[in-house]
């Protein structure tokens, strides 16, 4: 707008780390005071600085501080904040029309996004895609479709899972605090199986895949009743649960168990999808073909858009009027999503994700070798994590240590996020547009923060 002195974002933003005030600075503190007066206390912030511009691998706040971004808005700005194709297509659509409701007057961009997801999703056979507004809404609709298509009520999920904050998705989520406490009663017919979590599997990682799959079979056959189960819902890499990469072979075994019983497999790729792990979808790493797949977060580069892509006969089991919503598949968000796909293809961002992952895993492994408080290093592509534990070789979770390291990183100009069922995981989700120089600088800041806090923990 005229007279606006705020910096422009996107890849043209100066790619430097710069800390010029305390964190948060005075202007951010002024806005925080407004937030406390206007917004419920239940809406918190990991790094409470107010952003004025972002792009490439940095976020610039109201006080002129520039942070290296290892968060990507929780895996949303995967192709970079205000990426050119995203911003240009969305801006052009804003000038044409902002909304009609696809249920009233459809438009081609909705179909274009569906066509793209149908072509890319590793779902077997002919496919259909439904567009919605968020990851939680995508998961809700996937479960709804599975139940209608099978005529069965039960859904099986896994320990450490996170699927959203609505009533059903909150029920599907494993962790009580802060996601579920005080919000019950919860939705019925949700059952939970153990996740193949190699680092914490009681008999060791070498037995993890087989024993976890056996436990799922027992749950389905003995407790739930396979004929009652509509779907098994799994994150190919668990997100909020701590970036848990299931033991090799577990996901293919889950798919086999489902197929043998006529149970649908739903892959929740809300956080892992859209090039984040070096493939368009994380389930592709082990050749898993789900019946239904959910996406959101990185799908539209920061605009609210989610999707369910599934086998045509399942998706078509819902009668007209049974799916959709007022804002679902908004035309501006659809154009932004088409911009995301254009950025991925033009800049070979899946390969870039693998490069980032190799760099991060190498550096994090070296850091773990030097500091035993890092119990585990894991991840795929630009979705990596370290799990913090108490010193002296224990596997006791160290949530306070994770919090202290994160705060030290924030003070030094590096945005990192925590996660995990035990709140002891630092997760790293840099945008794929980040430069090698910023990536290395961020990892060096992290290394110094770990070294200092690990020393104080002994």
C-alpha positions as CSV (number, residue, x, y, z in Angstrom):
1,X,0.0,0.0,0.0
2,X,1.2,3.6,-0.5
3,X,3.8,4.7,2.1
4,X,4.3,1.1,3.4
5,X,7.9,1.0,4.5
6,X,8.0,-2.7,5.4
7,X,10.5,-4.8,3.5
8,X,9.4,-6.9,0.6
9,X,9.7,-10.7,1.1
10,X,10.4,-13.5,-1.3
11,X,13.8,-14.6,-2.7
12,X,14.9,-10.9,-3.1
13,X,15.1,-10.5,0.6
14,X,18.6,-10.1,1.9
15,X,19.8,-13.6,3.0
16,X,21.6,-12.8,6.2
17,X,21.2,-13.5,9.9
18,X,21.1,-10.3,11.8
19,X,20.3,-9.7,15.5
20,X,20.1,-6.0,16.4
21,X,17.8,-6.0,19.5
22,X,17.1,-8.3,22.4
23,X,14.6,-11.1,21.4
24,X,11.8,-10.2,21.3
25,X,12.5,-6.6,20.5
26,X,10.6,-3.5,21.6
27,X,8.2,-3.5,18.6
28,X,7.5,-7.1,19.0
29,X,6.8,-6.7,22.7
30,X,4.3,-3.9,21.9
31,X,2.5,-6.3,19.6
32,X,2.7,-9.1,22.2
33,X,0.9,-6.8,24.7
34,X,-1.9,-6.3,22.1
35,X,-2.0,-10.1,21.5
36,X,-2.4,-10.8,25.2
37,X,-5.3,-8.4,25.3
38,X,-7.0,-9.6,22.2
39,X,-6.2,-13.3,21.6
40,X,-6.9,-16.3,23.9
41,X,-4.1,-17.5,26.1
42,X,-4.3,-20.9,24.4
43,X,-2.8,-19.5,21.2
44,X,0.9,-19.4,21.9
45,X,4.1,-18.8,19.9
46,X,7.3,-20.6,19.7
47,X,9.3,-17.5,18.9
48,X,7.2,-14.5,19.8
49,X,8.6,-12.0,17.3
50,X,6.2,-10.3,14.9
51,X,7.2,-11.0,11.3
52,X,7.2,-8.3,8.6
53,X,8.9,-10.1,5.7
54,X,10.2,-13.6,4.8
55,X,11.8,-15.3,1.9
56,X,14.6,-17.6,0.9
57,X,15.9,-18.9,4.2
58,X,15.2,-16.0,6.5
59,X,12.4,-14.3,8.5
60,X,12.6,-10.6,9.3
61,X,10.8,-9.2,12.3
62,X,9.3,-5.8,13.2
63,X,12.6,-4.8,15.0
64,X,14.8,-5.5,12.0
65,X,16.1,-8.8,13.3
66,X,16.7,-11.5,10.6
67,X,16.4,-15.1,11.6
68,X,17.5,-18.2,9.8
69,X,14.4,-20.2,9.2
70,X,14.5,-23.9,10.2
71,X,10.7,-24.1,10.6
72,X,9.0,-23.1,7.3
73,X,5.8,-22.3,9.2
74,X,5.7,-25.9,10.3
75,X,6.5,-27.4,6.9
76,X,4.2,-25.0,5.0
77,X,6.5,-22.7,3.1
78,X,8.5,-25.6,1.7
79,X,9.2,-23.8,-1.6
80,X,10.1,-20.6,0.2
81,X,8.0,-17.8,1.6
82,X,6.4,-15.7,-1.2
83,X,8.0,-17.8,-3.8
84,X,7.6,-16.1,-7.2
85,X,5.3,-18.5,-8.9
86,X,3.1,-18.8,-5.8
87,X,2.9,-15.0,-5.2
88,X,2.3,-14.1,-8.8
89,X,-0.4,-16.7,-9.5
90,X,-2.2,-15.9,-6.2
91,X,-2.0,-12.1,-6.9
92,X,-3.4,-12.5,-10.4
93,X,-6.3,-14.6,-9.1
94,X,-7.1,-11.9,-6.4
95,X,-7.6,-9.5,-9.3
96,X,-10.0,-11.9,-11.1
97,X,-12.2,-13.1,-8.3
98,X,-11.6,-14.1,-4.7
99,X,-14.4,-16.6,-4.2
100,X,-17.6,-18.1,-5.6
101,X,-17.8,-21.4,-3.6
102,X,-17.0,-24.4,-5.8
103,X,-20.3,-25.9,-4.7
104,X,-22.1,-23.0,-6.3
105,X,-20.0,-21.9,-9.3
106,X,-17.0,-24.1,-10.1
107,X,-13.7,-22.9,-11.6
108,X,-10.9,-24.6,-13.5
109,X,-8.1,-24.0,-11.0
110,X,-9.7,-26.4,-8.6
111,X,-9.7,-29.1,-11.3
112,X,-6.1,-28.3,-12.2
113,X,-5.0,-28.9,-8.6
114,X,-7.0,-32.2,-8.5
115,X,-5.5,-33.3,-11.8
116,X,-2.0,-32.6,-10.5
117,X,-2.5,-34.5,-7.2
118,X,-4.2,-37.4,-9.1
119,X,-1.2,-37.7,-11.3
120,X,1.4,-37.5,-8.5
121,X,-0.2,-39.5,-5.6
122,X,1.0,-43.1,-5.2
123,X,-2.6,-44.3,-4.9
124,X,-3.3,-47.3,-7.2
125,X,-5.7,-47.1,-10.1
126,X,-8.0,-44.3,-11.1
127,X,-8.1,-41.5,-8.6
128,X,-10.2,-38.6,-7.4
129,X,-9.2,-35.6,-5.2
130,X,-11.3,-33.5,-2.8
131,X,-10.0,-30.1,-1.8
132,X,-10.6,-28.7,1.7
133,X,-9.1,-26.0,3.9
134,X,-6.6,-27.7,6.3
135,X,-4.8,-30.9,7.3
136,X,-7.3,-31.7,10.1
137,X,-10.2,-31.2,7.7
138,X,-8.5,-33.5,5.2
139,X,-8.0,-36.2,7.8
140,X,-11.7,-35.9,8.9
141,X,-12.9,-36.3,5.3
142,X,-10.6,-39.3,4.7
143,X,-12.0,-41.1,7.7
144,X,-15.5,-40.1,6.6
145,X,-14.9,-41.5,3.1
146,X,-13.4,-44.7,4.5
147,X,-16.3,-45.3,6.8
148,X,-18.9,-44.7,4.0
149,X,-17.1,-46.8,1.5
150,X,-16.6,-49.8,3.7
151,X,-19.7,-49.6,5.9
152,X,-17.4,-50.1,8.9
153,X,-17.0,-47.8,11.9
154,X,-13.6,-48.4,13.5
155,X,-10.4,-46.5,12.8
156,X,-6.9,-47.6,14.0
157,X,-4.2,-45.1,14.6
158,X,-0.7,-45.2,16.3
159,X,1.0,-44.1,19.4
160,X,2.8,-40.8,19.1
161,X,0.4,-39.8,16.2
162,X,-0.8,-36.2,15.6
163,X,-3.7,-35.7,13.2
164,X,-5.2,-32.3,14.2
165,X,-7.2,-30.4,16.8
166,X,-10.8,-30.9,15.8
167,X,-12.9,-33.4,17.8
168,X,-12.2,-36.4,15.6
169,X,-8.6,-35.5,14.8
170,X,-7.9,-34.7,18.4
171,X,-9.2,-38.2,19.3
172,X,-6.9,-39.6,16.6
173,X,-4.0,-37.7,18.2
174,X,-2.0,-39.6,20.9
175,X,-0.5,-36.8,23.1
176,X,-2.7,-35.5,25.9
177,X,-0.9,-32.2,26.7
178,X,-1.5,-29.7,25.2
179,X,-3.8,-31.2,22.5
180,X,-6.4,-33.2,24.4
181,X,-6.4,-32.3,28.1
182,X,-9.8,-31.1,29.2
183,X,-11.5,-31.3,25.8
184,X,-13.2,-34.7,26.1
185,X,-15.4,-36.7,25.7
186,X,-13.8,-37.8,22.5
187,X,-15.1,-39.5,19.3
188,X,-15.9,-43.2,19.5
189,X,-14.4,-46.2,17.6
190,X,-10.8,-45.0,17.6
191,X,-8.2,-47.6,18.5
192,X,-4.5,-47.2,19.0
193,X,-1.6,-49.5,18.1
194,X,2.1,-49.2,19.0
195,X,4.3,-47.3,16.5
196,X,7.5,-48.9,15.2
197,X,9.7,-46.4,17.0
198,X,13.2,-47.8,16.6
199,X,15.0,-45.7,19.2
200,X,12.5,-46.6,22.0
201,X,11.5,-50.1,21.0
202,X,11.9,-52.3,24.1
203,X,13.6,-55.2,22.4
204,X,15.8,-53.1,20.1
205,X,15.4,-51.6,16.6
206,X,16.2,-54.9,14.9
207,X,12.9,-56.3,16.2
208,X,10.9,-53.2,15.9
209,X,9.2,-53.5,12.5
210,X,8.2,-57.2,13.0
211,X,6.9,-56.8,16.5
212,X,5.0,-53.6,15.9
213,X,3.3,-55.1,12.9
214,X,2.4,-58.2,14.9
215,X,0.9,-56.0,17.6
216,X,-1.2,-54.3,14.9
217,X,-2.4,-57.6,13.6
218,X,-3.4,-58.7,17.1
219,X,-5.2,-55.4,17.8
220,X,-7.2,-55.8,14.6
221,X,-8.0,-59.5,14.9
222,X,-8.5,-59.9,18.6
223,X,-9.6,-56.5,20.0
224,X,-11.2,-54.5,17.2
225,X,-12.4,-57.2,14.9
226,X,-11.0,-56.8,11.4
227,X,-14.6,-56.8,9.9
228,X,-15.3,-53.7,12.1
229,X,-12.2,-51.7,10.9
230,X,-12.7,-49.1,8.1
231,X,-9.2,-47.9,8.0
232,X,-5.7,-47.8,9.5
233,X,-4.4,-44.2,9.5
234,X,-0.6,-43.6,9.7
235,X,1.9,-40.8,9.2
236,X,4.8,-42.2,7.0
237,X,7.0,-40.1,9.3
238,X,5.3,-38.9,12.5
239,X,5.4,-35.1,12.8
240,X,4.4,-33.7,16.1
241,X,5.2,-37.1,17.7
242,X,8.9,-36.4,17.2
243,X,9.8,-37.0,13.5
244,X,9.7,-40.7,14.1
245,X,10.8,-42.6,11.0
246,X,9.2,-46.1,11.3
247,X,11.6,-49.0,11.3
248,X,12.3,-50.2,7.7
249,X,9.7,-52.6,6.5
250,X,7.0,-51.6,8.9
251,X,4.9,-49.5,6.5
252,X,4.9,-52.2,3.8
253,X,3.8,-54.7,6.4
254,X,1.0,-52.4,7.5
255,X,-0.1,-52.2,3.9
256,X,-0.1,-56.0,3.6
257,X,-2.1,-56.4,6.9
258,X,-4.7,-54.0,5.6
259,X,-5.0,-55.5,2.2
260,X,-5.4,-59.0,3.6
261,X,-8.4,-57.8,5.7
262,X,-10.1,-55.4,3.3
263,X,-9.1,-52.5,5.5
264,X,-8.3,-49.2,3.9
265,X,-4.9,-47.6,4.4
266,X,-4.8,-43.9,4.9
267,X,-1.5,-42.1,4.7
268,X,-1.5,-38.8,6.5
269,X,1.1,-36.8,4.5
270,X,0.0,-33.4,5.8
271,X,3.5,-32.7,7.1
272,X,5.6,-35.1,5.1
273,X,4.1,-34.5,1.6
274,X,4.8,-32.1,-1.3
275,X,8.5,-32.7,-1.7
276,X,9.5,-32.3,2.0
277,X,11.3,-35.6,2.3
278,X,12.9,-35.8,-1.1
279,X,9.9,-37.5,-2.7
280,X,6.6,-35.9,-3.4
281,X,5.1,-38.2,-0.8
282,X,7.1,-39.9,2.1
283,X,5.3,-43.2,1.6
284,X,7.1,-43.5,-1.7
285,X,10.4,-44.2,0.0
286,X,9.2,-47.7,0.7
287,X,6.9,-48.2,-2.2
288,X,3.7,-48.0,-0.1
289,X,0.5,-47.4,-2.1
290,X,-2.2,-46.1,0.3
291,X,-5.9,-46.2,-0.6
292,X,-6.3,-42.6,0.5
293,X,-3.7,-39.9,1.1
294,X,-4.1,-36.5,2.8
295,X,-2.1,-33.4,2.1
296,X,-2.1,-29.8,3.3
297,X,0.7,-27.6,4.9
298,X,3.1,-27.3,1.9
299,X,0.4,-27.7,-0.7
300,X,-0.3,-24.1,-1.3
301,X,2.8,-22.3,-0.1
302,X,1.2,-20.6,2.9
303,X,-2.4,-20.3,1.8
304,X,-5.0,-22.6,3.5
305,X,-5.6,-25.6,1.3
306,X,-5.8,-29.3,2.1
307,X,-6.7,-32.4,0.0
308,X,-7.8,-36.0,0.1
309,X,-6.7,-38.1,-2.9
310,X,-8.0,-41.6,-3.2
311,X,-9.1,-44.5,-5.3
312,X,-12.0,-43.4,-7.5
313,X,-14.4,-46.1,-6.2
314,X,-13.9,-45.0,-2.6
315,X,-14.1,-41.3,-3.3
316,X,-17.3,-41.8,-5.4
317,X,-19.0,-43.7,-2.6
318,X,-20.2,-40.4,-1.1
319,X,-23.4,-39.0,-2.6
320,X,-23.6,-35.4,-4.0
321,X,-23.6,-32.9,-1.1
322,X,-21.8,-35.2,1.3
323,X,-18.4,-33.6,0.7
324,X,-17.2,-30.0,0.4
325,X,-17.4,-26.7,2.3
326,X,-17.9,-23.0,1.8
327,X,-14.2,-22.1,1.4
328,X,-12.9,-25.5,0.3
329,X,-10.6,-25.2,-2.7
330,X,-10.6,-21.4,-2.6
331,X,-9.5,-20.1,-6.1
332,X,-6.6,-18.0,-4.7
333,X,-5.3,-21.0,-2.7
334,X,-5.7,-23.2,-5.8
335,X,-3.6,-20.8,-7.9
336,X,-1.0,-20.7,-5.1
337,X,-0.9,-24.6,-5.1
338,X,-0.3,-24.6,-8.9
339,X,2.6,-22.1,-8.2
340,X,4.0,-24.6,-5.6
341,X,4.1,-27.4,-8.2
342,X,5.7,-25.0,-10.7
343,X,8.4,-24.1,-8.2
344,X,9.1,-27.7,-7.4
345,X,9.5,-28.6,-11.0
346,X,11.4,-25.6,-12.2
347,X,14.0,-25.7,-9.4
348,X,14.3,-29.5,-8.9
349,X,13.3,-29.1,-5.3
350,X,12.9,-32.8,-4.6
351,X,16.6,-33.2,-5.3
352,X,17.3,-30.1,-3.3
353,X,15.5,-31.7,-0.3
354,X,17.7,-34.7,-0.5
355,X,20.8,-32.5,-0.6
356,X,19.6,-30.5,2.5
357,X,18.9,-33.8,4.3
358,X,22.3,-35.2,3.5
359,X,24.0,-32.1,4.9
360,X,21.8,-32.0,8.0
361,X,22.1,-35.6,8.9
362,X,25.9,-35.6,8.5
363,X,26.3,-32.5,10.7
364,X,23.7,-33.8,13.3
365,X,25.4,-37.2,13.4
366,X,28.8,-35.5,14.1
367,X,27.1,-33.4,16.8
368,X,25.6,-36.6,18.3
369,X,29.0,-38.3,18.4
370,X,30.3,-35.3,20.4
371,X,27.4,-34.9,22.7
372,X,25.7,-38.0,24.2
373,X,22.7,-36.0,25.2
374,X,21.6,-36.4,21.6
375,X,20.2,-39.9,21.9
376,X,19.0,-40.2,18.3
377,X,19.3,-38.4,14.9
378,X,16.6,-39.2,12.3
379,X,14.7,-38.0,9.4
380,X,14.4,-38.0,5.6
381,X,15.2,-35.1,3.3
382,X,14.6,-31.7,4.7
383,X,12.7,-33.2,7.6
384,X,15.2,-34.1,10.3
385,X,15.4,-34.1,14.1
386,X,17.5,-34.9,17.2
387,X,16.1,-36.4,20.3
388,X,17.5,-35.1,23.6
389,X,18.0,-37.3,26.6
390,X,19.6,-37.0,30.1
391,X,23.4,-37.4,30.2
392,X,25.4,-40.5,31.2
393,X,24.0,-42.8,28.5
394,X,20.4,-42.9,29.6
395,X,17.4,-42.7,27.3
396,X,15.4,-40.6,29.8
397,X,13.8,-37.8,27.9
398,X,15.2,-34.3,28.5
399,X,12.4,-31.8,27.6
400,X,14.0,-29.0,29.6
401,X,17.2,-29.4,27.7
402,X,15.4,-29.3,24.4
403,X,13.7,-26.1,25.5
404,X,16.9,-24.4,26.6
405,X,18.7,-25.3,23.4
406,X,15.8,-23.9,21.3
407,X,15.8,-20.7,23.3
408,X,19.5,-20.3,22.9
409,X,19.1,-20.8,19.1
410,X,16.3,-18.2,19.0
411,X,18.5,-15.7,20.8
412,X,21.2,-16.2,18.3
413,X,18.9,-15.8,15.3
414,X,18.0,-19.4,14.4
415,X,14.3,-20.5,14.4
416,X,14.0,-24.1,15.5
417,X,10.9,-26.0,16.7
418,X,10.4,-28.6,19.4
419,X,8.2,-31.7,19.1
420,X,7.8,-35.2,20.5
421,X,5.5,-37.1,22.8
422,X,8.0,-36.3,25.6
423,X,8.7,-32.7,24.3
424,X,12.3,-33.6,24.0
425,X,12.8,-33.4,20.2
426,X,14.2,-30.5,18.1
427,X,12.9,-30.7,14.6
428,X,14.3,-29.0,11.6
429,X,12.2,-28.1,8.5
430,X,14.2,-25.5,6.5
431,X,12.6,-24.2,3.3
432,X,14.0,-25.8,0.2
433,X,14.9,-22.4,-1.0
434,X,17.5,-21.9,1.8
435,X,21.1,-21.4,0.6
436,X,23.9,-23.7,1.6
437,X,25.6,-20.8,3.4
438,X,22.6,-20.2,5.6
439,X,22.0,-23.9,6.2
440,X,25.6,-24.3,7.4
441,X,25.4,-21.2,9.5
442,X,22.2,-22.4,11.2
443,X,23.8,-25.8,11.9
444,X,26.8,-24.1,13.5
445,X,24.5,-22.1,15.7
446,X,22.7,-25.2,16.7
447,X,26.0,-27.0,17.4
448,X,27.2,-24.2,19.7
449,X,23.8,-24.2,21.5
450,X,23.9,-27.9,22.1
451,X,27.5,-27.8,23.3
452,X,26.8,-25.1,25.9
453,X,23.6,-26.6,27.2
454,X,25.0,-30.1,27.2
455,X,27.9,-28.9,29.3
456,X,25.6,-27.3,31.8
457,X,23.5,-30.5,32.0
458,X,26.3,-32.6,33.3
